[in-house]
């Protein structure tokens, strides 16, 4: 029998998990008797009753395993904790807020049976996103496409099915800072996208935070490429050209209007441009240094508080 593992990080999703379990089991039961599944839901440090509701789900259906982390380790920490425990012939990664439709899973499995090893969702219409979020998403994908050393399909999401070989290769990576979507591209494997509309959240409030997300995207881009470092010489040449043009403009201005004192314009241009370049370089270098520091500490990507799942006898063990 073929087993499908479903990995779902959940953070403050008390309004969604019951409906998630219902729709997930319905979608997976459509695959027929040839398939079995295990659902690994990682409770990611929630402050509501998400964990208690997940325990009740696991007690009613021994195909569910609940992993509770000691605190919130972000989406990536929860996803990695689930993938580390996956045992299926393929693994599906999805969110708990039902913006990744479980009804798309049979289509993913169909493509997997055709030989694809990485089937990912491509978001078409984002029904509940503001204009700002849509513009920010487009800007992010444009930047990651230009900066990343590996391809990241535009509007690709973390919702995907990956073959056992793919997720085991992913699990073998030891890096702490990673842009997950570009990591799948770096790993390779036979890939295809499936476009779908992203519905609104089923319930609860979005965990989206502008500055946290922007910081994550910034570090993810740096982790995916060294092109930022390689751009510094080009930036230096560009600033030199700007300084030269500004110098010509100031000379013309001095001829017709004079200057506050001799050398004022030259000093102002040089100080502004060079200090601007200096702080840009120091900022990026500091970020890379912080990432190296995180890697050298070699701390785990997540810490488990407890795990509830089925044992060999099918009972719930704590």
Buried (B, 14 or more C-beta within 10 A) or exposed (E): EBBBBBBBBBBBBBBBBBBBBEBBBEBBEEBEEEBBBBBBBBBBBBEEBBBEBBBBBBEEEBBBBBBBBEEBBBBBBBBBBBBBBBEBBBBBBBBBBBBBBBEBBBBBBEBBEEEBBBBBBBBEEBEEBEEEBEEBBEEBBEBBEEBBEBBBBBBBBBBBBBBBEBBEBBBEEEEBBBBBBBBBBBBEBBBBBBEBEBBEBBBBEEBEEEEEBEEBBBBBBBBBBEEBEEEBEEEEEEBEEEBEEBEEEBEEEBEEEEBEEEEEBBEBBBEEBBEEBEEBBEEBEEBBEEBEEBBEEEEEBBEBEEBBBBEEEEEBEE
